[in-house]
Amino acid sequence: MNVRAAAFVLLLLAANACAQRANARFAAVPKSGEAAQSTAAEGFLDFDLEVPACGRYRCEIDLTAAAEGAEVWVEDYVGNPDGRSYDVTGPIRAATGVVMRSGSPLDKGAHRMRLHHKGGAIAVRGVAFELLVAHSPTPASLTQRTDDGEWTIVWSDEFDGDGPVDETRWAYDIGDWGWGNRELQRYTAREQTNARRENGNLVIEAHRVGNGPSWTSARLTTRGKISFLRGRIEIRAKAPAIDGAWAAGWLLGDAYRDEKSWPYCGEIDVFEAVGREIDDTSGDGKNHASCHTRAYYFKQGNHISQTRLVPRMAGEFHVYTLDWFADRVEIAVDGERYYVYDKTKGPLEWPFADPQCLILNLAMGGGMGGEVDPKADRAQFVVDYVRVFGRR
């Protein structure tokens, strides 16, 4: 059966400290103090949370009983006006005790949540959230001229030398919550196995964990450091050819706080490649160029996208370029333009009047990555440089 929101009340622990301490913890618990049960093979439990601070959270689900083979996941913003299902944990194998996911993005404020289960009955003592990383507003933004003049570099990372990533330019997104696409990787921070400078390049390297389906990888972002508005952005990179690998260099609106922010905040995909589309012999593959806005995005099946065949995409570096003007977005590979987005009727079509941050990441599996090669144990996404230009 389904146990509704009336079966839950909110218990806040150390509420004053939540806004100050990164390890602040709060929970929703059954009203009776005993485990709430859902005896059907598939169902859900609803609960409400008042989140005290925006950031990335660990979600802990305390199960007093779980049928063998049962699976749970947490949905945020239940009943939202857009009719979306905001998955903030991905599927978790249910087991008696505490099961968890990390990195779930939650904005400050009221959240109606739903604990889904399938594959068997469960009993839940409570659902707790612990703040791992508080949201850091981006302190600076560069606005570029795009009219007459020569393109001049205004910001870049050449990834010269060897060693850790330059944290004056990049922050780490962390966690294994599925990233809205039920991806398999856990993104780590400051693990050079997953992200490092090597021979003058950035290497983002995914590694399988043991013999199972889980992976580690890295996702770098300029959020909290610097964001950009208009200009030319170049990413010189080569893609991994492993089936299931999903490498990307893209922009996300600086207004992003949690999954409800997207796609209102806007997204521009400059470089996006999946290994299953890369020829194992030649290394030829496809680049996907896309813009996602509230008016046009992939989850409602109408996003505006284009692909380009790239010879030796996996074996050689290519330059993927975004030209971002006040009234359009253009994307090219090795100087050949093949994509234009020019829908500008208000912020639902054109959120690109506001700054965006840069992101470089390597995902495994998920909705676009697809099934991962069971024989693969690692994959590499290599970036020579990222450069931002303005007219001077």
Backbone hydrogen bonds in HBPLUS format (Angstrom, degrees):
<---DONOR---> <-ACCEPTOR-->    atom                        ^
c    i                          cat <-CA-CA->   ^        H-A-AA   ^      H-
h    n   atom  resd res      DA  || num        DHA   H-A  angle D-A-AA Bond
n    s   type  num  typ     dist DA aas  dist angle  dist       angle   num
A0003-VAL N   A0044-PHE O   3.33 MM  41  6.70 145.2  2.46 156.4 162.0     1
A0046-ASP N   A0003-VAL O   3.24 MM  43  6.78 152.8  2.32 153.1 161.2     2
A0007-ALA N   A0004-ARG O   2.96 MM   3  5.82 164.2  1.99 125.7 130.4     3
A0008-PHE N   A0005-ALA O   2.98 MM   3  5.52 163.9  2.01 122.0 124.4     4
A0031-LYS N   A0007-ALA O   3.10 MM  24  5.79 164.8  2.13 134.2 135.5     5
A0009-VAL N   A0029-VAL O   3.32 MM  20  6.15 169.5  2.34 176.5 174.5     6
A0029-VAL N   A0009-VAL O   3.37 MM  20  6.15 158.2  2.42 172.1 178.1     7
A0011-LEU N   A0027-ALA O   3.16 MM  16  5.64 155.0  2.22 153.6 159.8     8
A0027-ALA N   A0011-LEU O   3.24 MM  16  5.64 158.6  2.29 171.3 176.3     9
A0017-ALA N   A0014-ALA O   3.11 MM   3  5.44 121.6  2.47 103.7 117.9    10
A0018-CYS N   A0015-ALA O   3.11 MM   3  5.22 141.1  2.27  99.7 110.9    11
A0020-GLN N   A0017-ALA O   2.87 MM   3  5.17 151.4  1.95 111.0 120.5    12
A0021-ARG N   A0017-ALA O   2.83 MM   4  5.76 160.6  1.86 176.9 176.2    13
A0024-ALA N   A0021-ARG O   3.19 MM   3  5.42 153.6  2.26 117.4 115.4    14
A0131-LEU N   A0024-ALA O   2.96 MM 107  5.58 155.9  2.02 159.3 166.0    15
A0026-PHE N   A0129-PHE O   2.96 MM 103  5.53 158.6  2.00 155.7 162.5    16
A0129-PHE N   A0026-PHE O   2.78 MM 103  5.53 166.5  1.80 173.3 177.8    17
A0028-ALA N   A0127-VAL O   2.87 MM  99  5.40 163.7  1.90 158.9 162.5    18
A0127-VAL N   A0028-ALA O   3.01 MM  99  5.40 162.6  2.04 156.6 162.3    19
A0033-GLY N   A0030-PRO O   3.08 MM   3  5.34 151.5  2.16 107.9 116.6    20
A0036-ALA N   A0124-VAL O   2.86 MM  88  5.20 149.1  1.95 153.2 146.2    21
A0124-VAL N   A0036-ALA O   2.71 MM  88  5.20 160.8  1.74 156.3 159.9    22
A0038-SER N   A0122-ILE O   2.98 MM  84  5.59 168.0  1.99 164.4 162.9    23
A0122-ILE N   A0038-SER O   3.15 MM  84  5.59 153.7  2.22 147.9 153.9    24
A0120-GLY N   A0041-ALA O   2.92 MM  79  3.97 149.8  2.01 133.2 125.8    25
A0043-GLY N   A0117-HIS O   3.04 MM  74  5.56 156.1  2.10 141.6 147.0    26
A0117-HIS N   A0043-GLY O   2.99 MM  74  5.56 150.5  2.07 154.1 148.7    27
A0045-LEU N   A0115-LEU O   2.90 MM  70  5.04 144.6  2.02 131.1 142.4    28
A0115-LEU N   A0045-LEU O   2.71 MM  70  5.04 168.1  1.72 158.1 157.8    29
A0047-PHE N   A0113-MET O   2.97 MM  66  5.33 159.6  2.01 141.0 142.5    30
A0113-MET N   A0047-PHE O   2.75 MM  66  5.33 169.5  1.77 174.6 175.8    31
A0049-LEU N   A0111-HIS O   2.81 MM  62  5.07 157.3  1.86 150.9 157.8    32
A0111-HIS N   A0049-LEU O   2.74 MM  62  5.07 154.7  1.81 159.4 160.6    33
A0051-VAL N   A0109-GLY O   2.73 MM  58  5.03 150.7  1.82 153.7 143.5    34
A0109-GLY N   A0051-VAL O   2.89 MM  58  5.03 164.8  1.91 137.2 140.6    35
A0135-HIS N   A0054-CYS O   2.89 MM  81  5.49 171.1  1.90 133.0 130.3    36
A0055-GLY N   A0106-LEU O   3.03 MM  51  5.79 156.9  2.09 157.0 164.3    37
A0106-LEU N   A0055-GLY O   3.04 MM  51  5.79 168.0  2.06 169.8 173.7    38
A0056-ARG N   A0133-VAL O   2.83 MM  77  5.18 161.3  1.86 152.0 157.3    39
A0132-LEU N   A0056-ARG O   2.79 MM  76  5.67 160.9  1.83 154.6 160.9    40
A0133-VAL N   A0056-ARG O   3.26 MM  77  5.18 159.7  2.31 136.6 141.4    41
A0057-TYR N   A0104-SER O   2.79 MM  47  5.01 162.8  1.82 137.6 143.0    42
A0103-GLY N   A0057-TYR O   2.86 MM  46  5.05 116.1  2.27 114.8 132.9    43
A0104-SER N   A0057-TYR O   2.89 MM  47  5.01 124.7  2.21 162.9 147.4    44
A0058-ARG N   A0130-GLU O   2.79 MM  72  5.07 158.6  1.83 145.9 151.9    45
A0130-GLU N   A0058-ARG O   2.91 MM  72  5.07 152.7  1.99 140.3 149.1    46
A0059-CYS N   A0101-ARG O   2.80 MM  42  5.38 160.1  1.83 160.4 167.2    47
A0101-ARG N   A0059-CYS O   3.04 MM  42  5.38 146.5  2.16 143.8 154.1    48
A0060-GLU N   A0128-ALA O   2.79 MM  68  5.03 171.9  1.79 152.6 154.9    49
A0128-ALA N   A0060-GLU O   2.78 MM  68  5.03 163.3  1.80 153.4 157.6    50
A0061-ILE N   A0099-VAL O   2.79 MM  38  5.31 173.7  1.80 167.9 170.1    51
A0099-VAL N   A0061-ILE O   2.97 MM  38  5.31 161.6  2.00 145.3 148.0    52
A0062-ASP N   A0126-GLY O   2.92 MM  64  5.36 168.0  1.94 164.6 167.4    53
A0125-ARG N   A0062-ASP O   2.77 MM  63  5.42 156.8  1.83 155.2 162.6    54
A0063-LEU N   A0097-GLY O   2.79 MM  34  5.11 167.9  1.80 149.0 144.9    55
A0097-GLY N   A0063-LEU O   2.77 MM  34  5.11 169.2  1.79 147.2 150.9    56
A0064-THR N   A0123-ALA O   2.89 MM  59  5.45 143.2  2.03 130.5 141.4    57
A0123-ALA N   A0065-ALA O   2.95 MM  58  4.97 148.8  2.05 142.0 135.4    58
A0067-ALA N   A0121-ALA O   2.93 MM  54  5.49 157.0  1.99 170.5 168.7    59
A0070-ALA N   A0067-ALA O   3.03 MM   3  5.47 157.7  2.08 138.9 136.9    60
A0094-ALA N   A0070-ALA O   2.95 MM  24  5.32 163.3  1.98 130.3 133.0    61
A0071-GLU N   A0118-LYS O   2.84 MM  47  5.46 149.4  1.93 161.4 168.7    62
A0118-LYS N   A0071-GLU O   2.97 MM  47  5.46 145.6  2.09 147.3 156.5    63
A0072-VAL N   A0092-ILE O   2.87 MM  20  5.24 162.1  1.90 150.1 155.0    64
A0092-ILE N   A0072-VAL O   2.79 MM  20  5.24 148.1  1.89 154.3 164.8    65
A0073-TRP N   A0116-HIS O   3.12 MM  43  5.31 146.3  2.24 131.9 136.2    66
A0116-HIS N   A0073-TRP O   2.81 MM  43  5.31 156.1  1.86 177.4 171.8    67
A0088-VAL N   A0074-VAL O   3.02 MM  14  5.87 165.4  2.04 162.5 167.2    68
A0075-GLU N   A0114-ARG O   2.81 MM  39  5.05 166.7  1.83 151.1 155.6    69
A0114-ARG N   A0075-GLU O   2.94 MM  39  5.05 150.7  2.03 144.5 149.1    70
A0076-ASP N   A0086-TYR O   2.81 MM  10  5.21 159.9  1.85 148.1 154.0    71
A0080-ASN N   A0077-TYR O   3.21 MM   3  5.61 129.2  2.49 145.1 137.7    72
A0078-VAL N   A0112-ARG O   2.91 MM  34  5.43 165.8  1.93 140.9 142.8    73
A0083-GLY N   A0080-ASN O   3.02 MM   3  5.59 164.7  2.04 120.7 125.6    74
A0176-ASP N   A0102-SER O   2.89 MM  74  5.55 135.1  2.10 130.3 139.7    75
A0227-SER N   A0140-ALA O   3.04 MM  87  6.53 142.8  2.18 139.6 151.1    76
A0142-LEU N   A0227-SER O   2.92 MM  85  6.39 157.5  1.97 148.7 150.1    77
A0229-LEU N   A0142-LEU O   2.85 MM  87  6.14 145.7  1.97 162.9 158.0    78
A0144-GLN N   A0229-LEU O   3.02 MM  85  6.37 163.7  2.05 171.0 173.8    79
A0391-ARG N   A0145-ARG O   2.92 MM 246  5.15 164.0  1.94 136.0 139.0    80
A0392-ARG N   A0150-GLU O   2.88 MM 242  5.40 146.4  1.99 140.3 150.4    81
A0152-THR N   A0390-GLY O   2.77 MM 238  5.43 159.1  1.81 152.2 158.4    82
A0390-GLY N   A0152-THR O   2.90 MM 238  5.43 154.3  1.96 148.2 152.3    83
A0154-VAL N   A0388-VAL O   2.76 MM 234  5.78 167.8  1.78 153.3 156.8    84
A0388-VAL N   A0155-TRP O   2.79 MM 233  5.17 161.5  1.82 169.9 164.4    85
A0157-ASP N   A0386-VAL O   2.94 MM 229  5.46 151.9  2.02 154.1 160.8    86
A0386-VAL N   A0157-ASP O   3.09 MM 229  5.46 152.2  2.17 143.8 152.4    87
A0200-GLY N   A0161-GLY O   3.16 MM  39  4.79 163.6  2.19 136.6 135.4    88
A0163-GLY N   A0197-ARG O   2.84 MM  34  5.02 144.6  1.97 143.3 134.0    89
A0197-ARG N   A0163-GLY O   2.63 MM  34  5.02 177.9  1.64 164.6 165.3    90
A0169-ARG N   A0166-ASP O   3.13 MM   3  5.75 156.3  2.19 112.4 119.2    91
A0170-TRP N   A0166-ASP O   3.11 MM   4  6.29 152.8  2.19 143.7 152.1    92
A0171-ALA N   A0221-THR O   2.69 MM  50  5.27 164.1  1.72 159.8 165.4    93
A0221-THR N   A0171-ALA O   2.91 MM  50  5.27 158.3  1.96 147.0 151.8    94
A0173-ASP N   A0219-ARG O   2.99 MM  46  5.51 172.0  2.00 159.3 161.7    95
A0175-GLY N   A0187-TYR O   3.03 MM  12  5.08 155.4  2.10 136.7 132.8    96
A0187-TYR N   A0175-GLY O   2.84 MM  12  5.08 161.7  1.88 138.6 135.3    97
A0181-ASN N   A0178-GLY O   3.02 MM   3  5.72 157.3  2.08 126.1 128.0    98
A0183-GLU N   A0178-GLY O   3.01 MM   5  4.52 173.5  2.02 119.4 118.4    99
A0367-GLY N   A0181-ASN O   3.16 MM 186  5.40 135.0  2.37 132.2 145.1   100
A0184-LEU N   A0364-MET O   2.95 MM 180  5.61 179.1  1.95 166.6 166.9   101
A0186-ARG N   A0215-TRP O   2.73 MM  29  6.12 145.9  1.84 138.8 147.0   102
A0217-SER N   A0186-ARG O   3.04 MM  31  6.17 147.1  2.15 143.4 141.9   103
A0188-THR N   A0217-SER O   3.03 MM  29  6.32 160.8  2.07 160.6 157.6   104
A0194-ASN N   A0191-GLU O   2.84 MM   3  5.56 144.9  1.97 118.1 126.9   105
A0195-ALA N   A0191-GLU O   3.04 MM   4  6.33 148.5  2.14 144.1 153.8   106
A0205-GLU N   A0194-ASN O   2.82 MM  11  4.64 153.5  1.89 122.5 131.6   107
A0196-ARG N   A0203-VAL O   3.09 MM   7  5.47 148.3  2.20 140.9 150.7   108
A0203-VAL N   A0196-ARG O   2.83 MM   7  5.47 169.2  1.84 168.0 171.3   109
A0198-GLU N   A0201-ASN O   2.77 MM   3  5.29 160.2  1.81 152.7 159.6   110
A0201-ASN N   A0198-GLU O   3.06 MM   3  5.29 149.1  2.16 108.3 117.5   111
A0202-LEU N   A0383-VAL O   2.78 MM 181  5.00 169.7  1.79 158.2 158.5   112
A0383-VAL N   A0202-LEU O   2.86 MM 181  5.00 162.5  1.89 146.7 152.6   113
A0204-ILE N   A0381-PHE O   2.90 MM 177  5.15 176.6  1.90 159.6 160.7   114
A0381-PHE N   A0204-ILE O   2.85 MM 177  5.15 161.8  1.88 154.7 161.0   115
A0206-ALA N   A0379-ALA O   2.83 MM 173  5.18 152.8  1.91 152.7 159.6   116
A0379-ALA N   A0206-ALA O   3.04 MM 173  5.18 143.5  2.18 136.2 141.1   117
A0207-HIS N   A0216-THR O   2.90 MM   9  5.28 150.4  1.99 141.4 150.9   118
A0216-THR N   A0207-HIS O   2.81 MM   9  5.28 148.8  1.90 145.0 155.4   119
A0208-ARG N   A0377-ASP O   2.95 MM 169  4.91 167.8  1.96 131.2 131.8   120
A0209-VAL N   A0214-SER O   2.82 MM   5  5.46 168.4  1.84 145.7 142.6   121
A0220-LEU N   A0360-LEU O   2.82 MM 140  5.21 161.5  1.85 164.3 162.0   122
A0360-LEU N   A0220-LEU O   2.92 MM 140  5.21 155.9  1.97 144.2 151.2   123
A0222-THR N   A0358-LEU O   2.98 MM 136  5.42 148.4  2.09 147.9 152.9   124
A0225-LYS N   A0222-THR O   2.82 MM   3  5.20 152.1  1.90 138.9 140.5   125
A0226-ILE N   A0222-THR O   2.92 MM   4  5.55 156.4  1.97 148.4 156.3   126
A0228-PHE N   A0356-GLN O   2.78 MM 128  5.33 163.1  1.81 146.5 151.0   127
A0356-GLN N   A0228-PHE O   2.79 MM 128  5.33 155.1  1.85 147.6 152.8   128
A0231-GLY N   A0324-TRP O   3.00 MM  93  5.22 148.2  2.10 149.4 143.0   129
A0324-TRP N   A0231-GLY O   2.82 MM  93  5.22 173.2  1.83 156.1 158.1   130
A0232-ARG N   A0389-PHE O   3.09 MM 157  4.91 158.4  2.14 128.1 134.8   131
A0389-PHE N   A0232-ARG O   2.66 MM 157  4.91 160.6  1.70 152.8 157.5   132
A0233-ILE N   A0322-LEU O   2.83 MM  89  5.08 156.1  1.89 146.2 154.0   133
A0322-LEU N   A0233-ILE O   2.83 MM  89  5.08 162.0  1.86 150.8 157.0   134
A0234-GLU N   A0387-ARG O   2.82 MM 153  5.15 159.9  1.86 149.7 156.6   135
A0387-ARG N   A0234-GLU O   2.93 MM 153  5.15 158.1  1.98 144.6 151.4   136
A0235-ILE N   A0320-TYR O   2.90 MM  85  5.19 154.5  1.96 146.4 154.9   137
A0320-TYR N   A0235-ILE O   2.90 MM  85  5.19 173.9  1.90 143.7 145.7   138
A0236-ARG N   A0385-TYR O   3.11 MM 149  5.53 163.1  2.14 150.5 155.9   139
A0384-ASP N   A0236-ARG O   2.71 MM 148  5.35 155.5  1.77 152.7 160.9   140
A0237-ALA N   A0318-HIS O   2.99 MM  81  5.67 150.7  2.08 159.2 157.5   141
A0318-HIS N   A0237-ALA O   3.02 MM  81  5.67 152.8  2.10 141.3 145.5   142
A0238-LYS N   A0382-VAL O   2.97 MM 144  5.56 154.6  2.04 157.5 163.1   143
A0382-VAL N   A0238-LYS O   3.36 MM 144  5.56 159.7  2.40 157.5 160.3   144
A0239-ALA N   A0313-MET O   3.11 MM  74  5.99 160.2  2.15 136.4 138.8   145
A0245-ALA N   A0242-ILE O   3.02 MM   3  5.55 165.1  2.05 134.9 138.7   146
A0373-ASP N   A0243-ASP O   3.03 MM 130  5.20 158.7  2.07 130.6 127.6   147
A0365-GLY N   A0244-GLY O   2.78 MM 121  4.80 165.1  1.80 139.6 144.8   148
A0275-GLY N   A0245-ALA O   2.90 MM  30  5.14 160.3  1.94 141.6 146.9   149
A0246-TRP N   A0363-ALA O   2.92 MM 117  4.97 146.2  2.03 151.8 145.1   150
A0363-ALA N   A0246-TRP O   2.85 MM 117  4.97 164.0  1.87 148.6 143.1   151
A0247-ALA N   A0273-ALA O   2.96 MM  26  5.46 141.2  2.12 163.0 166.9   152
A0273-ALA N   A0247-ALA O   3.00 MM  26  5.46 163.8  2.02 155.6 160.4   153
A0248-ALA N   A0361-ASN O   3.01 MM 113  5.58 156.1  2.07 164.3 163.2   154
A0361-ASN N   A0248-ALA O   3.07 MM 113  5.58 162.6  2.10 154.6 158.6   155
A0249-GLY N   A0271-PHE O   2.82 MM  22  4.86 156.6  1.87 136.5 140.5   156
A0270-VAL N   A0249-GLY O   3.26 MM  21  5.97 138.8  2.44 141.6 153.0   157
A0271-PHE N   A0249-GLY O   2.97 MM  22  4.86 167.1  1.99 152.4 152.5   158
A0250-TRP N   A0359-ILE O   2.96 MM 109  5.33 161.1  1.99 151.8 158.0   159
A0359-ILE N   A0250-TRP O   2.81 MM 109  5.33 145.4  1.93 160.9 159.5   160
A0251-LEU N   A0268-ILE O   2.82 MM  17  5.06 157.3  1.87 147.7 155.2   161
A0268-ILE N   A0251-LEU O   2.99 MM  17  5.06 157.5  2.04 133.8 140.4   162
A0252-LEU N   A0357-CYS O   3.01 MM 105  5.49 152.2  2.09 147.2 156.0   163
A0357-CYS N   A0252-LEU O   2.84 MM 105  5.49 163.2  1.87 157.2 152.2   164
A0253-GLY N   A0266-GLY O   2.97 MM  13  5.22 157.5  2.02 156.8 151.0   165
A0256-TYR N   A0253-GLY O   3.03 MM   3  5.79 165.1  2.05 125.0 126.4   166
A0254-ASP N   A0355-PRO O   3.06 MM 101  5.83 178.2  2.06 134.7 135.2   167
A0261-SER N   A0258-ASP O   2.83 MM   3  5.59 154.5  1.90 126.1 133.7   168
A0262-TRP N   A0259-GLU O   3.26 MM   3  5.56 145.3  2.38 104.9 113.2   169
A0265-CYS N   A0261-SER O   2.95 MM   4  5.88 142.9  2.09 147.4 158.0   170
A0266-GLY N   A0263-PRO O   2.92 MM   3  5.15 145.5  2.04 107.1 117.9   171
A0267-GLU N   A0292-HIS O   3.05 MM  25  5.03 133.8  2.28 143.8 149.0   172
A0292-HIS N   A0267-GLU O   2.89 MM  25  5.03 159.2  1.94 142.2 146.8   173
A0269-ASP N   A0290-SER O   2.84 MM  21  5.08 167.8  1.85 149.9 154.0   174
A0290-SER N   A0269-ASP O   3.32 MM  21  5.08 153.6  2.39 127.2 134.3   175
A0288-HIS N   A0272-GLU O   2.96 MM  16  5.13 155.9  2.02 143.6 151.2   176
A0277-GLU N   A0274-VAL O   3.07 MM   3  5.82 161.2  2.11 120.9 126.7   177
A0278-ILE N   A0275-GLY O   3.04 MM   3  5.26 166.4  2.06 113.7 117.1   178
A0279-ASP N   A0284-ASP O   2.78 MM   5  5.37 157.7  1.83 160.7 163.2   179
A0283-GLY N   A0279-ASP O   2.86 MM   4  4.98 142.9  2.00 132.2 142.8   180
A0313-MET N   A0283-GLY O   2.80 MM  30  5.70 111.6  2.27 125.7 133.2   181
A0314-ALA N   A0283-GLY O   3.13 MM  31  5.01 161.6  2.16 136.9 142.7   182
A0285-GLY N   A0310-VAL O   3.08 MM  25  5.38 164.4  2.11 142.9 146.6   183
A0310-VAL N   A0285-GLY O   2.71 MM  25  5.38 170.7  1.72 160.9 162.3   184
A0287-ASN N   A0308-ARG O   2.88 MM  21  5.22 159.1  1.92 144.0 150.1   185
A0308-ARG N   A0287-ASN O   2.95 MM  21  5.22 140.8  2.10 138.7 150.3   186
A0289-ALA N   A0306-GLN O   2.87 MM  17  5.40 175.6  1.88 169.3 170.8   187
A0306-GLN N   A0289-ALA O   2.95 MM  17  5.40 149.0  2.05 153.0 161.2   188
A0293-THR N   A0296-TYR O   2.78 MM   3  5.04 168.5  1.79 136.5 140.4   189
A0295-ALA N   A0348-LEU O   2.93 MM  53  5.33 150.9  2.02 145.8 136.6   190
A0300-GLN N   A0297-TYR O   3.14 MM   3  5.95 161.5  2.17 121.8 127.4   191
A0301-GLY N   A0298-PHE O   2.95 MM   3  4.69 157.4  2.00  98.5 105.2   192
A0315-GLY N   A0312-ARG O   3.23 MM   3  5.08 132.7  2.47  91.4 104.1   193
A0316-GLU N   A0312-ARG O   3.00 MM   4  5.73 146.7  2.11 151.9 153.1   194
A0334-ASP N   A0319-VAL O   2.76 MM  15  5.00 167.6  1.77 152.9 157.4   195
A0321-THR N   A0332-ALA O   2.91 MM  11  5.11 168.8  1.92 146.2 150.0   196
A0332-ALA N   A0321-THR O   2.88 MM  11  5.11 154.5  1.95 144.0 151.8   197
A0323-ASP N   A0330-GLU O   2.80 MM   7  5.07 168.1  1.81 153.6 156.9   198
A0330-GLU N   A0323-ASP O   2.87 MM   7  5.07 160.7  1.91 148.9 154.9   199
A0325-PHE N   A0328-ARG O   2.89 MM   3  5.26 156.5  1.95 167.1 173.2   200
A0329-VAL N   A0341-TYR O   2.80 MM  12  5.06 150.5  1.88 146.8 156.3   201
A0341-TYR N   A0329-VAL O   2.85 MM  12  5.06 153.9  1.92 144.9 152.4   202
A0331-ILE N   A0339-TYR O   3.04 MM   8  5.11 152.9  2.11 133.0 137.9   203
A0338-TYR N   A0331-ILE O   3.05 MM   7  6.31 168.8  2.06 162.8 160.5   204
A0333-VAL N   A0336-GLU O   3.11 MM   3  5.35 151.5  2.20 132.4 132.0   205
A0336-GLU N   A0333-VAL O   3.01 MM   3  5.35 170.1  2.02 118.9 121.1   206
A0346-GLY N   A0344-THR O   2.92 MM   2  5.79 127.2  2.21 111.4  95.6   207
A0349-GLU N   A0346-GLY O   3.16 MM   3  5.74 140.0  2.32 114.5 123.7   208
A0350-TRP N   A0346-GLY O   2.80 MM   4  5.80 156.4  1.85 150.6 157.6   209
A0354-ASP N   A0351-PRO O   3.34 MM   3  6.30 155.2  2.41 122.6 125.2   210
A0370-GLY N   A0366-GLY O   3.04 MM   4  5.69 163.7  2.07 144.0 147.3   211
A0376-ALA N   A0373-ASP O   3.06 MM   3  5.42 155.5  2.12 113.0 120.4   212
